[in-house]
Amino acid sequence: MKVALCQINTIVGNFKYNEEKILKFYRRSIDQNADIIVFPELCITGYPPQDLLWNDRFINENRKVLDTIAKETTIPLIVGYVRKDVEKIYNSAAICYDGKLQSSYDKVLLPTYDVFDELRYFTSGHEPRVSKIPFQGKNITVGLQICEDLWDYNYDCKVSSIQKELGAEILINISASPYHKERLRKRRSIIEDKVKELNIPFFYCNMVGAQDELIFDGQSIGVSDNNCLIAYGESFREKIVIADINADKEIEIDIPSKLEKTYKALCLGVKDYFYKTGHEEAVIGLSGGIDSALVASIASHALGPEKVHGISLPSQYSSDHSLRDAKNLAASLGIDYKVIPIQDSVNEMENTLKPYFNGYKPNVAEENIQARIRGNILMALSNKFGWMVLSTGNKTELALGYCTLYGDMSGGLSVISDISKLDVYALSNWINTKHPGRIPKGSIEKPPSAELAPEQVDPFDYDIVSPIVDAIIEQGRSNIDLELSESEKELVDGLYRKIRISEYKRRQAAPGLRVSTKAFGIGRRFPIVNHFEN
């Protein structure tokens, strides 16, 4: 028996697009002699639909599309949709064949952590069960699951074990599981644990593509009853993955490095965000520094260099080497490049404010005038030409509030807001190993600086600060957990305070692409007014 795992890229709310894609991949799977054809979780609606689930027309349209797809079926098709029963809705998988919807399975385990909030919308399926699906004149008993049903080790209900007890001969899980670092390893480990325990094959079909800040990696897999990996879908690409249930030999797969996966994830995130929001071209402020260089490289790769516009916006504090690095970057990427000096605008703004600032020493207020003028110019170009501004701040800076609201934080998408400063350097160096000279050496080697004041450099030792910030944000660790000396505690307490008081900035930031286990955005909810000292 051959199972086709169709890891496809759908669009939330674009029912016609999703219907056509599902049917296209269904027919292609038939051409590849598949016996059961599987699609991801909530494939018909797109994932995650969020509060669209409270719109009756949305739910009704989703059902109409399912009925249309079902009429086209011959061999069994499994696809994710929203099932409505009176006033309740369920995250469900439809089983269709012979031209109609035959049965549905409702997701039992509904996650409410990190980016997931399914109990807000869905009712849990009553209990795990199995389904009979025809194959070569007889029925095969399938334990059908939806995403979290696999991750049952933190729940009392052990979905896979119950399905095996009910007679399941194979397990099929349809998922919309967002990417983060090490995600494949964790998925594969838990699936192999299930197979080892239950001695039945497991087939896992995951979504691919990006929706807002979430990126889905695909990487659908099939594992035989003797725990061999028998099928694998390449990461971040649409694919029909054919898994033969009778295969018993381990396939060899070339798994990209963590850095390569992160880069591919960000490229897909940018590409899909532009395509699905109807944008085509990007504009980026090029400072000559490492962050904007990395963002420009990602945008160029994702959109094509002809769709990317790099703008240098020098003030009196901008160094010659920064301008040179920005120009060299644009040349190496092959993107459009312009220089728009801002010093006259800065002088005009300072003269306007002079009567009100008189008698006060210059401080961050004057520095941020430069950043905000840059932001205004980039947004003006965006308004005039329809270009989307890409924000270039990294996770470490965003965590500590080392960024200017309405200045360098301006933009429609924050590309590297989930990439630490150290990982910015690591990714940039990795890019240069693949494409020598793509990111100028000067951008990588010079001390990081906002260049808003004479001889200014960033006020952090990122080798020390960046891992601590990651431990606080991604692992939720406190200074007690970190076992620090008194001097180190003072440093960490200061970092905690900066993170805490900068929440108001992050709340107003552009959406950022998620690639870690804990990113700023929908999966991290802290109050702006927060007097709790950790």
PEPE-V375582 format. One record per residue. NEAR is the number of other C-alpha atoms within 10 Angstrom. Layout:
((NEAR) (NEAR))
This chain:
((14) (18) (22) (30) (35) (29) (34) (24) (26) (26) (21) (20) (18) (14) (21) (12) (13) (21) (19) (13) (17) (21) (16) (11) (22) (27) (16) (15) (23) (15) (9) (13) (15) (22) (20) (23) (26) (32) (29) (33) (30) (25) (30) (30) (28) (23) (25) (22) (15) (13) (9) (15) (17) (12) (9) (11) (11) (17) (18) (14) (16) (23) (18) (13) (18) (23) (15) (15) (23) (24) (14) (16) (18) (13) (18) (24) (23) (25) (24) (28) (25) (25) (21) (17) (8) (6) (5) (11) (19) (20) (24) (25) (29) (23) (24) (26) (22) (14) (16) (18) (20) (13) (14) (19) (25) (26) (24) (25) (27) (21) (15) (11) (10) (14) (18) (14) (16) (18) (12) (12) (17) (21) (18) (18) (17) (11) (14) (22) (22) (22) (19) (14) (19) (15) (13) (8) (6) (8) (11) (17) (18) (20) (26) (28) (28) (27) (23) (18) (23) (22) (17) (17) (11) (7) (10) (8) (15) (16) (23) (26) (16) (16) (24) (20) (11) (16) (15) (23) (18) (23) (24) (23) (23) (32) (28) (26) (22) (22) (26) (21) (16) (13) (17) (17) (9) (11) (18) (18) (12) (15) (21) (23) (13) (20) (22) (15) (12) (19) (17) (19) (26) (25) (24) (29) (31) (27) (32) (30) (28) (28) (23) (19) (23) (24) (27) (29) (30) (32) (26) (29) (24) (31) (28) (26) (23) (16) (21) (17) (23) (22) (26) (23) (23) (20) (22) (25) (19) (19) (21) (25) (24) (24) (22) (18) (20) (12) (19) (15) (13) (14) (11) (10) (11) (6) (11) (12) (9) (13) (17) (15) (20) (21) (21) (20) (27) (26) (23) (26) (29) (28) (22) (22) (22) (20) (11) (16) (10) (9) (14) (17) (21) (26) (26) (24) (26) (29) (27) (30) (26) (28) (24) (25) (29) (25) (27) (29) (24) (25) (29) (24) (19) (20) (20) (17) (20) (13) (16) (27) (24) (24) (24) (22) (23) (22) (20) (15) (15) (20) (15) (11) (14) (21) (19) (15) (23) (30) (23) (21) (28) (27) (13) (16) (21) (15) (21) (16) (19) (16) (15) (12) (16) (18) (16) (11) (15) (21) (13) (11) (15) (15) (12) (11) (12) (12) (9) (10) (14) (9) (8) (8) (8) (10) (9) (11) (9) (17) (16) (18) (20) (28) (25) (19) (20) (27) (23) (16) (17) (26) (21) (14) (15) (18) (12) (9) (12) (15) (22) (23) (26) (26) (28) (26) (26) (25) (26) (25) (20) (23) (28) (20) (19) (19) (20) (20) (18) (19) (21) (23) (25) (25) (23) (20) (25) (24) (30) (26) (27) (27) (26) (23) (23) (18) (18) (21) (18) (13) (19) (25) (20) (15) (20) (14) (11) (10) (11) (13) (15) (21) (27) (23) (17) (17) (26) (20) (11) (14) (12) (18) (18) (17) (22) (20) (17) (10) (9) (13) (14) (13) (9) (12) (8) (17) (10) (11) (17) (20) (15) (22) (24) (21) (14) (20) (21) (15) (12) (11) (15) (17) (18) (9) (10) (14) (10) (13) (10) (9) (9) (13) (16) (13) (16) (20) (16) (13) (17) (21) (15) (16) (21) (22) (17) (17) (22) (15) (18) (19) (15) (12) (22) (20) (21) (26) (29) (31) (27) (18) (17) (19) (23) (25) (22) (16) (15) (13) (12) (13) (11) (14) (10) (10) (10) (7) (8) (11))
